[in-house]
């Protein structure tokens, strides 16, 4: 509660935190990103060369650690780029395995340039959307001198501002469907959710890029699954008669790198992105945001 105008002006709210969408700064922040981008994939590459049981144990341990890091990032105030780096590192590592190991094996000297060109264009589009969401403006609601002065006058008169209309933390009048995001420390117009995988709030100005990232990732990964299956089937010398037959062959030491990165990793990521796409398309069709659905009791509409 605001006691008086002097308390308000003396607080950290005097310097509004909503003028621009700030990119995370500081070596520690980006160190977490680059460590998460590289280290898990190095560990996974090593694990793929271990005996099957030990390798699977390392893979399960990595998944468990990823879940733990994700939960911590979701509940931490401020932007945490560890899960962001991990996610993009996994996608890029899988792409490297495709280019360096799968293509030479299944295509040899006859590369289908159109197919590869389409996949490359889609993947580059995905990366572009990723960085646009990561470092771009999600729809920050800017403060102004007039809005701050109005809140000061309300405090001087002893009137508490309506929290449904004003964001005191950011010194701004809130547009409908906006919300103060605790992770970005900014009020975001048409706030949808905070994405731990992309390290930013999803709002009015980057929702379309978020959907572009998810859709292009889905298409890109379907290509990767097809290539991974083609590689493993070619290595076996025949088509797989059943799913069990496929699993028996999956973790042979000479193919485990493809299995870990282009089957295991991709399966987890694809399951996630399909779920997100279905939910987002459903909400968009109803003209609702994720925030409005999850916290429907807060909103009269």
PyMOL commands that set and color helices and strands:
alter all, ss='L'
color gray80, all
select helices_A, chain A and resi 5-10+12-14+27-47+52-75+82-107+113-135+145-156+207-236+243-250+256-285+290-294+296-298
alter helices_A, ss='H'
color red, helices_A
select strands_A, chain A and resi 166-167+172-173+179-181+186-188+193-195+200-202
alter strands_A, ss='S'
color yellow, strands_A
deselect
rebuild
show_as cartoon
